[in-house]
């Protein structure tokens, strides 16, 4: 990059047989931030139009926890289906039972928060 061309970006481009050439692209400063700003405004307008209410931090955390537990349960069920050794299958079933207890507790907490 040449001195004094702070707003220009230099990209290396592979051309042909592994050769690299430099190409200078000019972009106005702030262009990217304006694009992001307009996307954020569009998202806010869409949320207001649908009347979607914001979740509290606690409810959002409970939902994430429940989704994580559901994903873990699916993964454990797949492992149980493919497990061949009886002791390994037994260990996975114990883990699944514990996960089911956690999931039941997470659902109760979510319902209490709503």
Residue frames as qw, qx, qy, qz and C-alpha x, y, z in Angstrom:
[[0.000, 0.891, 0.454, 0.000, 0.00, 0.00, 0.00],
 [0.403, 0.472, -0.028, 0.784, 1.30, 3.43, -0.86],
 [0.237, -0.347, -0.465, 0.779, 1.65, 6.16, 1.71],
 [0.189, 0.194, -0.014, -0.963, -1.17, 8.70, 1.79],
 [0.524, -0.077, -0.591, -0.608, -3.75, 6.25, 0.47],
 [0.196, -0.114, 0.803, -0.551, -5.32, 5.36, 3.79],
 [0.671, 0.221, 0.296, -0.643, -8.76, 4.82, 2.30],
 [0.690, 0.402, -0.505, -0.327, -7.54, 2.29, -0.26],
 [0.805, -0.305, 0.492, -0.130, -7.32, -1.41, 0.44],
 [0.309, 0.539, -0.733, -0.277, -4.81, -3.70, -1.22],
 [0.898, -0.052, 0.351, -0.261, -5.84, -7.26, -1.93],
 [0.119, -0.419, 0.839, 0.327, -3.65, -10.05, -3.17],
 [0.826, 0.321, 0.095, -0.454, -5.28, -11.95, -6.00],
 [0.566, -0.203, 0.750, 0.276, -4.12, -15.31, -7.29],
 [0.588, 0.642, -0.145, -0.471, -3.84, -15.16, -11.05],
 [0.736, 0.475, -0.467, -0.122, -3.11, -18.27, -13.04],
 [0.816, 0.120, -0.519, 0.225, -0.27, -20.55, -11.97],
 [0.676, -0.512, -0.370, 0.380, -0.09, -19.45, -8.33],
 [0.348, 0.258, -0.047, 0.900, 1.17, -15.95, -9.09],
 [0.177, -0.740, -0.530, 0.374, -0.03, -13.18, -6.83],
 [0.242, 0.443, 0.191, 0.842, -0.76, -9.70, -8.04],
 [0.097, -0.390, -0.497, 0.769, -1.77, -6.66, -6.03],
 [0.002, 0.584, 0.559, 0.589, -5.01, -4.88, -6.82],
 [0.054, -0.116, -0.391, 0.911, -6.03, -1.61, -5.24],
 [0.127, -0.625, -0.711, -0.294, -9.71, -1.10, -4.54],
 [0.004, 0.174, -0.206, 0.963, -11.06, 2.30, -3.58],
 [0.337, -0.598, -0.719, -0.106, -13.98, 2.50, -1.18],
 [0.145, -0.683, 0.061, -0.713, -15.37, 5.54, 0.56],
 [0.162, 0.082, -0.775, 0.605, -14.85, 5.58, 4.30],
 [0.355, 0.098, 0.501, -0.783, -17.89, 4.83, 6.36],
 [0.558, 0.099, -0.522, -0.638, -19.71, 3.02, 3.58],
 [0.461, -0.085, -0.882, 0.054, -19.80, -0.26, 5.50],
 [0.050, -0.207, -0.672, 0.710, -21.02, 1.35, 8.72],
 [0.426, 0.165, -0.035, -0.889, -23.86, 3.10, 6.85],
 [0.581, 0.023, -0.705, -0.405, -24.93, -0.23, 5.39],
 [0.358, -0.158, -0.850, 0.352, -24.93, -1.87, 8.81],
 [0.129, 0.175, 0.395, -0.893, -26.80, 1.07, 10.29],
 [0.545, 0.094, -0.285, -0.783, -29.54, 0.76, 7.67],
 [0.555, -0.057, -0.821, -0.118, -29.80, -2.99, 8.33],
 [0.181, -0.175, -0.739, 0.625, -30.20, -2.37, 12.07],
 [0.319, 0.171, 0.139, -0.922, -32.90, 0.24, 11.42],
 [0.591, 0.043, -0.566, -0.573, -34.73, -2.16, 9.10],
 [0.442, -0.113, -0.869, 0.189, -34.60, -4.88, 11.76],
 [0.016, 0.198, 0.558, -0.806, -35.98, -2.53, 14.42],
 [0.460, 0.144, -0.141, -0.865, -38.79, -1.44, 12.09],
 [0.581, -0.013, -0.748, -0.320, -39.67, -5.07, 11.35],
 [0.291, -0.163, -0.826, 0.455, -39.77, -5.91, 15.08],
 [0.202, 0.209, 0.327, -0.899, -42.05, -2.96, 15.75],
 [0.523, 0.103, -0.421, -0.734, -44.32, -3.95, 12.86],
 [0.582, -0.097, -0.799, -0.120, -44.76, -7.50, 14.16],
 [0.568, -0.643, 0.064, -0.510, -45.26, -6.36, 17.74],
 [0.827, 0.004, -0.498, 0.260, -42.61, -8.76, 18.96],
 [0.461, -0.861, 0.116, -0.183, -41.82, -8.16, 22.61],
 [0.313, 0.620, -0.658, 0.290, -38.30, -8.34, 24.00],
 [0.843, -0.284, -0.452, 0.070, -37.42, -11.27, 26.23],
 [0.431, -0.850, 0.277, -0.119, -35.97, -10.66, 29.63],
 [0.189, 0.633, -0.748, 0.069, -32.44, -11.85, 30.27],
 [0.460, -0.205, 0.800, -0.326, -33.67, -14.64, 32.54],
 [0.803, 0.364, 0.339, -0.329, -36.24, -15.95, 30.04],
 [0.589, 0.698, -0.385, -0.132, -33.73, -15.82, 27.18],
 [0.025, -0.526, 0.834, -0.166, -31.19, -17.73, 29.28],
 [0.632, 0.004, 0.689, -0.355, -33.82, -20.34, 30.19],
 [0.793, 0.535, 0.060, -0.286, -34.75, -20.79, 26.53],
 [0.393, 0.685, -0.613, -0.011, -31.09, -21.20, 25.55],
 [0.298, -0.359, 0.840, -0.278, -30.60, -23.72, 28.35],
 [0.762, 0.215, 0.499, -0.353, -33.65, -25.70, 27.23],
 [0.710, 0.645, -0.204, -0.196, -32.50, -25.70, 23.59],
 [0.135, 0.626, -0.761, 0.105, -29.06, -26.88, 24.69],
 [0.499, -0.158, 0.787, -0.326, -30.58, -29.71, 26.72],
 [0.810, 0.414, 0.246, -0.334, -32.80, -30.77, 23.82],
 [0.548, 0.695, -0.458, -0.087, -29.82, -30.86, 21.49],
 [0.098, -0.485, 0.841, -0.220, -27.81, -32.88, 24.01],
 [0.699, 0.055, 0.605, -0.378, -30.73, -35.31, 24.40],
 [0.788, 0.561, -0.060, -0.246, -30.89, -35.83, 20.63],
 [0.326, 0.669, -0.665, 0.063, -27.15, -36.45, 20.54],
 [0.350, -0.314, 0.822, -0.322, -27.34, -38.98, 23.41],
 [0.807, 0.249, 0.384, -0.372, -30.22, -40.82, 21.75],
 [0.689, 0.635, -0.327, -0.128, -28.19, -41.15, 18.56],
 [0.085, 0.568, -0.794, 0.202, -25.24, -42.48, 20.56],
 [0.603, -0.102, 0.688, -0.391, -27.48, -45.01, 22.34],
 [0.836, 0.436, 0.091, -0.320, -28.81, -46.21, 18.98],
 [0.651, 0.621, -0.434, 0.044, -25.30, -46.85, 17.68],
 [0.293, -0.610, 0.685, -0.270, -23.69, -48.12, 20.91],
 [0.769, 0.150, -0.595, -0.178, -22.69, -51.78, 20.71],
 [0.370, 0.116, -0.784, 0.484, -21.14, -52.46, 24.10],
 [0.453, -0.631, -0.615, -0.134, -23.73, -53.04, 26.86],
 [0.480, -0.522, -0.335, 0.621, -21.83, -51.09, 29.53],
 [0.164, -0.028, 0.202, 0.965, -21.39, -48.11, 27.22],
 [0.273, -0.466, -0.589, -0.601, -25.09, -48.21, 26.38],
 [0.509, -0.615, -0.568, 0.200, -25.91, -48.37, 30.11],
 [0.374, -0.339, -0.133, 0.853, -23.73, -45.33, 30.81],
 [0.021, -0.158, -0.384, -0.909, -25.42, -43.41, 27.99],
 [0.391, -0.562, -0.649, -0.331, -28.87, -44.34, 29.30],
 [0.473, -0.572, -0.433, 0.512, -27.94, -43.06, 32.77],
 [0.217, -0.178, 0.103, 0.954, -26.75, -39.81, 31.20],
 [0.180, -0.352, -0.574, -0.717, -30.00, -39.58, 29.24],
 [0.441, -0.634, -0.634, 0.042, -32.06, -40.09, 32.42],
 [0.387, -0.480, -0.230, 0.753, -30.13, -37.30, 34.15],
 [0.080, 0.020, 0.348, 0.934, -30.60, -35.07, 31.13],
 [0.278, -0.525, -0.681, -0.428, -34.35, -35.75, 31.17],
 [0.427, -0.647, -0.498, 0.388, -34.48, -34.62, 34.82],
 [0.271, -0.327, 0.042, 0.904, -32.62, -31.42, 33.96],
 [0.054, -0.226, -0.564, -0.793, -34.93, -30.83, 31.01],
 [0.341, -0.642, -0.677, -0.116, -38.04, -31.30, 33.18],
 [0.390, -0.608, -0.299, 0.623, -36.64, -28.80, 35.70],
 [0.189, -0.136, 0.282, 0.931, -35.76, -26.31, 32.93],
 [0.151, -0.442, -0.663, -0.585, -39.30, -26.54, 31.54],
 [0.386, -0.704, -0.566, 0.189, -40.81, -25.87, 34.99],
 [0.342, -0.470, -0.066, 0.811, -38.57, -22.83, 35.44],
 [0.076, 0.102, 0.484, 0.866, -39.52, -21.52, 31.99],
 [0.262, -0.590, -0.680, -0.347, -43.25, -21.90, 32.71],
 [0.416, -0.669, -0.427, 0.444, -42.84, -20.17, 36.08],
 [0.283, -0.294, 0.122, 0.905, -41.06, -17.23, 34.42],
 [0.002, 0.288, 0.607, 0.741, -43.81, -16.77, 31.81]]
